[in-house]
Amino acid sequence: MDGAAAETIALQALAFLVSEEAVLRGFMSQSGTTAGDLRTGAEDPQFLAGVLNFLLEQDERLLDFCGQADVTPVQTRRALAALGDAPA
């Protein structure tokens, strides 16, 4: 997957995160992210990788995102790898 496609999926993930209040609260709590970080994070590949990592941590959350964004879990994982921050 190229960087542009990975970034598109990551931005979709960020939009999903912001649209789901409970998911957003969980992300902010776990990561220590502030509302300001969310605004600036859209331009930071590491931040976007963190969003993808968060979604990939829980199957239900991941599948909710995939259904909304019309992507597969495999595409989500590939996007994370393309951003250079694949989980171990």
C-alpha positions in Angstrom: 0.0 0.0 0.0 1.4 3.4 -0.9 1.6 6.3 1.6 -1.3 8.3 0.1 -3.7 5.3 0.4 -2.4 4.6 3.9 -2.9 8.3 4.9 -6.5 8.2 3.5 -7.4 5.2 5.6 -5.8 6.8 8.6 -7.7 10.0 8.1 -10.9 8.0 7.8 -10.0 6.3 11.1 -9.5 9.7 12.7 -12.9 10.8 11.5 -14.5 7.6 12.8 -12.8 8.2 16.2 -14.1 11.7 16.4 -17.6 10.6 15.4 -17.9 8.0 18.1 -17.9 9.6 21.5 -17.2 6.5 23.6 -14.4 5.5 21.3 -12.9 9.0 21.3 -13.0 9.1 25.1 -11.2 5.7 25.2 -8.5 6.9 22.8 -8.0 10.2 24.6 -7.8 8.5 28.0 -5.4 5.8 26.8 -3.1 8.1 24.8 -3.3 11.3 26.8 -4.4 13.1 23.7 -6.1 16.5 24.0 -8.7 18.1 21.7 -5.9 20.3 20.3 -3.8 17.2 19.5 -6.7 15.8 17.5 -6.7 18.9 15.3 -3.0 18.9 14.6 -2.6 15.1 14.5 -4.2 14.8 11.1 -0.9 16.0 9.6 1.3 13.7 11.7 1.9 10.2 10.4 2.9 8.9 13.8 -0.3 10.3 15.4 -2.3 8.7 12.6 -0.5 5.4 13.1 -1.5 5.7 16.8 -5.1 6.0 15.8 -4.9 2.9 13.6 -3.1 1.0 16.4 -5.9 1.9 18.8 -8.6 0.7 16.4 -6.7 -2.5 15.8 -6.5 -3.3 19.5 -10.1 -4.3 19.7 -12.0 -6.4 17.2 -15.4 -4.7 17.7 -13.9 -1.2 17.4 -12.0 -2.3 14.3 -15.0 -3.8 12.6 -17.2 -0.8 13.4 -14.6 1.4 11.7 -14.2 -0.9 8.7 -18.0 -1.0 8.2 -18.2 2.8 8.3 -15.2 3.4 6.1 -15.8 0.5 3.7 -12.3 -0.9 4.3 -11.1 -4.3 5.5 -9.2 -5.1 8.6 -6.3 -6.2 6.4 -6.3 -2.8 4.6 -6.3 -1.1 8.0 -3.3 -3.2 9.1 -1.5 -2.5 5.8 -2.2 1.2 6.2 -0.5 1.1 9.6 2.5 -0.8 8.2 2.8 1.8 5.4 2.9 4.6 7.9 5.9 2.8 9.4 4.4 1.8 12.8 3.2 -1.8 12.5 2.5 -3.5 15.8 4.9 -6.3 16.9 
